[in-house]
Amino acid sequence: MRIYSRALDADEIASLACADTLEKIAAIPGVQARARAGFEDSRRFMAQAAPNELKQARGRLIELKRQRQSFEDDLPTLMVMEEMAQPRPAFILKRGAYDAADRKSSARRPGGAAADA
């Protein structure tokens, strides 16, 4: 198990999901092998051969993504609702005919206690 201090992007996750060596990937025929090898090559290039400015830009991108995620995580979420000034009429429906109202109903709590106004 590996634990990271930040959220990984899709390319990094795909690269980690590929545990094969480059030799093993190269032995797989077809498009899938080329795609998997591309992820692994990109990761290795960034780690070993990329110019410093590219590494810095990548680091900045990762930091900005982390900041955005942190900002989104900190946004409060809530449901916005309010009671209607005049509640809609409610009806007890006839058994088997759920489009036919039988008698008018009022807001009550379980047990028959009236709701607070």
Contact map, one row per residue, 1 for C-alpha under 8 A:
111000000000000000000000000000000000000000000000000000000000000000000000000000000000000000000000000000000000000000000
111100000000000000000000000000000000000000000000000000000000000000000000000000000000000000000000000000000000000000000
111110000000000000000000000000000000000000000000000000000000000000000000000000000000000000000000000000000000000000000
011111110000000000000000000000000000000000000000000000000000000000000000000000000000000000000000000000000000000000000
001111100000000000000000000000000000000000000000000000000000000000000000000000000000000000000000000000000000000000000
000111110000000000000000000000000000000000000000000000000000000001000000000000000000000000000000000000000000000000000
000111111000000000000000000000000000000000000000000000000000000001000000000000000000000000000000000000000000000000000
000101111101100000000000000000000000000000000000000000000000000000000000000000000000000000000000000000000000000000000
000000111111100000000000000000000000000000000000000000000000000000000000000000000000000000000000000000000000000000000
000000011111110000000000000000000000000000000000000000000000000000000000000000000000000000000000000000000000000000000
000000001111111000000000000000000000001000000000000000000000000000000000000000000000000000000000000000000000000000000
000000011111111100000000000000000000001000100000000000000000000000000000000000000000000000000000000000000000000000000
000000011111111110000000000000000000000000000000000000000000000000000000000000000000000000000000000000000000000000000
000000000111111111000000000000000001001000000000000000000000000000000000000000000000000000000000000000000000000000000
000000000011111111100000000000000001001100100000000000000000000000000000000000000000000000000000000000000000000000000
000000000001111111100000000000000000000000000000000000000000000000000000000000000000000000000000000000000000000000000
000000000000111111100000000000000000000000000000000000000000000000000000000000000000000000000000000000000000000000000
000000000000011111110000000000000001000100000000000000000000000000000000000000000000000000000000000000000000000000000
000000000000001111111000000000000000000000000000000000000000000000000000000000000000000000000000000000000000000000000
000000000000000001111101100000000000000000000000000000000000000000000000000000000000000000000000000000000000000000000
000000000000000000111111100000000000000000000000000000000000000000000000000000000000000000000000000000000000000000000
000000000000000000011111110000000000100100000000000000000000000000000000000000000000000000000000000000000000000000000
000000000000000000001111111000000000000000000000000000000000000000000000000000000000000000000000000000000000000000000
000000000000000000011111111100000000000000000000000000000000000000000000000000000000000000000000000000000000000000000
000000000000000000011111111100001001100000000000000000000000000000000000000000000000000000000000000000000000000000000
000000000000000000000111111110001100100000000000000000000000000000000000000000000000000000000000000000000000000000000
000000000000000000000011111110000000000000000000000000000000000000000000000000000000000000000000000000000000000000000
000000000000000000000001111111001000000000000000000000000000000000000000000000000000000000000000000000000000000000000
000000000000000000000000011111111000000000000000000000000000000000000000000000000000000000000000000000000000000000000
000000000000000000000000000111111100000000000000000000000000000000000000000000000000000000000000000000000000000000000
000000000000000000000000000011111110000000000000000000000000000000000000000000000000000000000000000000000000000000000
000000000000000000000000000011111111000000000000000000000000000000000000000000000000000000000000000000000000000000000
000000000000000000000000110111111111100000000000000000000000000000000000000000000000000000000000000000000000000000000
000000000000000000000000010001111111110000000000000000000000000000000000000000000000000000000000000000000000000000000
000000000000000000000000000000111111111000000000000000000000000000000000000000000000000000000000000000000000000000000
000000000000011001000000100000011111111100000000000000000000000000000000000000000000000000000000000000000000000000000
000000000000000000000100110000001111111110000000000000000000000000000000000000000000000000000000000000000000000000000
000000000000000000000000000000000111111111000000000000000000000000000000000000000000000000000000000000000000000000000
000000000011011000000000000000000011111111100000000000000000000000000000000000000000000000000000000000000000000000000
000000000000001001000100000000000001111111110000000000000000000000000000000000000000000000000000000000000000000000000
000000000000000000000000000000000000111111111000000000000000000000000000000000000000000000000000000000000000000000000
000000000000000000000000000000000000011111111100000000000000000000000000000000000000000000000000000000000000000000000
000000000001001000000000000000000000001111111110000000000000000000000000000000000000000000000000000000000000000000000
000000000000000000000000000000000000000111111111100000000000000000000000000000000000000000000000000000000000000000000
000000000000000000000000000000000000000011111111110000000000000000000000000000000000000000000000000000000000000000000
000000000000000000000000000000000000000001111111110000100000000000000000000000000000000000000000000000000000000000000
000000000000000000000000000000000000000000111111110000000000000000000000000000000000000000000000000000000000000000000
000000000000000000000000000000000000000000011111110000000000000000000000000000000000000000000000000000000000000000000
000000000000000000000000000000000000000000011111111000000000000000000000000000000000000000000000000000000000000000000
000000000000000000000000000000000000000000001111111101100000000000000000000000000000000000000000000000000000000000000
000000000000000000000000000000000000000000000000111111100000000000000000000000000000000000000000000000000000000000000
000000000000000000000000000000000000000000000000011111110000000000000000000000000000000000000000000000000000000000000
000000000000000000000000000000000000000000000000001111111000000000000000000000000000000000000000000000000000000000000
000000000000000000000000000000000000000000000000011111111100000000000000000000000000000000000000000000000000000000000
000000000000000000000000000000000000000000000100011111111110000000000000000000000000000000000000000000000000000000000
000000000000000000000000000000000000000000000000000111111111000000000000000000000000000000000000000000000000000000000
000000000000000000000000000000000000000000000000000011111111100000000000000000000000000000000000000000000000000000000
000000000000000000000000000000000000000000000000000001111111110000000000000000000000000000000000000000000000000000000
000000000000000000000000000000000000000000000000000000111111111000000000000000000000000000000000000000000000000000000
000000000000000000000000000000000000000000000000000000011111111100000000000000000000000000000000000000000000000000000
000000000000000000000000000000000000000000000000000000001111111110000000000000000000000000000000000000000000000000000
000000000000000000000000000000000000000000000000000000000111111111000000000000000000000000000000000000000000000000000
000000000000000000000000000000000000000000000000000000000011111111100000000000000000000000000000000000000000000000000
000000000000000000000000000000000000000000000000000000000001111111110000000000000000000000000000000000000000000000000
000000000000000000000000000000000000000000000000000000000000111111111000000000000000000000000000000000000000000000000
000001100000000000000000000000000000000000000000000000000000011111111100000000000000000000000000000000000000000000000
000000000000000000000000000000000000000000000000000000000000001111111110000000000000000000000000000000000000000000000
000000000000000000000000000000000000000000000000000000000000000111111111000000000000000000000000000000000000000000000
000000000000000000000000000000000000000000000000000000000000000011111111100000000000000000000000000000000000000000000
000000000000000000000000000000000000000000000000000000000000000001111111110000000000000000000000000000000000000000000
000000000000000000000000000000000000000000000000000000000000000000111111111000000000000000000000000000000000000000000
000000000000000000000000000000000000000000000000000000000000000000011111111000000000000000000000000000000000000000000
000000000000000000000000000000000000000000000000000000000000000000001111111000000000000000000000000000000000000000000
000000000000000000000000000000000000000000000000000000000000000000000111111100000000000000000000000000000000000000000
000000000000000000000000000000000000000000000000000000000000000000000011111110000000000000000000000000000000000000000
000000000000000000000000000000000000000000000000000000000000000000000000011111000000000000000000000000000000000000000
000000000000000000000000000000000000000000000000000000000000000000000000001111100000000000000000000000000000000000000
000000000000000000000000000000000000000000000000000000000000000000000000000111110000000000000000000000000000000000000
000000000000000000000000000000000000000000000000000000000000000000000000000011111000000000000000000000000000000000000
000000000000000000000000000000000000000000000000000000000000000000000000000001111100000000000000000000000000000000000
000000000000000000000000000000000000000000000000000000000000000000000000000000111110000000000000000000000000000000000
000000000000000000000000000000000000000000000000000000000000000000000000000000011111000000000000000000000000000000000
000000000000000000000000000000000000000000000000000000000000000000000000000000001111101000000000000000000000000000000
000000000000000000000000000000000000000000000000000000000000000000000000000000000111111000000000000000000000000000000
000000000000000000000000000000000000000000000000000000000000000000000000000000000011111000000000000000000000000000000
000000000000000000000000000000000000000000000000000000000000000000000000000000000001111100000000000000000000000000000
000000000000000000000000000000000000000000000000000000000000000000000000000000000011111110000000000000000000000000000
000000000000000000000000000000000000000000000000000000000000000000000000000000000000011111000000000000000000000000000
000000000000000000000000000000000000000000000000000000000000000000000000000000000000001111100000000000011100000000000
000000000000000000000000000000000000000000000000000000000000000000000000000000000000000111110000000000011100000000000
000000000000000000000000000000000000000000000000000000000000000000000000000000000000000011111000000011111000000000000
000000000000000000000000000000000000000000000000000000000000000000000000000000000000000001111100000011111000000000000
000000000000000000000000000000000000000000000000000000000000000000000000000000000000000000111110111111100000000000000
000000000000000000000000000000000000000000000000000000000000000000000000000000000000000000011111110111000000000000000
000000000000000000000000000000000000000000000000000000000000000000000000000000000000000000001111110000000000000000000
000000000000000000000000000000000000000000000000000000000000000000000000000000000000000000000111110000000000000000000
000000000000000000000000000000000000000000000000000000000000000000000000000000000000000000001111111100000000000000000
000000000000000000000000000000000000000000000000000000000000000000000000000000000000000000001111111110000000000000000
000000000000000000000000000000000000000000000000000000000000000000000000000000000000000000001000111110000000000000000
000000000000000000000000000000000000000000000000000000000000000000000000000000000000000000001100111111000000000000000
000000000000000000000000000000000000000000000000000000000000000000000000000000000000000000111100011111110000000000000
000000000000000000000000000000000000000000000000000000000000000000000000000000000000000000111100000111110000000000000
000000000000000000000000000000000000000000000000000000000000000000000000000000000000000000111000000011111000000000000
000000000000000000000000000000000000000000000000000000000000000000000000000000000000000011110000000011111100000000000
000000000000000000000000000000000000000000000000000000000000000000000000000000000000000011110000000000111110000000000
000000000000000000000000000000000000000000000000000000000000000000000000000000000000000011000000000000011111000000000
000000000000000000000000000000000000000000000000000000000000000000000000000000000000000000000000000000001111100001100
000000000000000000000000000000000000000000000000000000000000000000000000000000000000000000000000000000000111110111100
000000000000000000000000000000000000000000000000000000000000000000000000000000000000000000000000000000000011111111100
000000000000000000000000000000000000000000000000000000000000000000000000000000000000000000000000000000000001111110000
000000000000000000000000000000000000000000000000000000000000000000000000000000000000000000000000000000000000111110000
000000000000000000000000000000000000000000000000000000000000000000000000000000000000000000000000000000000001111111000
000000000000000000000000000000000000000000000000000000000000000000000000000000000000000000000000000000000001111111100
000000000000000000000000000000000000000000000000000000000000000000000000000000000000000000000000000000000011100111110
000000000000000000000000000000000000000000000000000000000000000000000000000000000000000000000000000000000011100011111
000000000000000000000000000000000000000000000000000000000000000000000000000000000000000000000000000000000000000001111
000000000000000000000000000000000000000000000000000000000000000000000000000000000000000000000000000000000000000000111
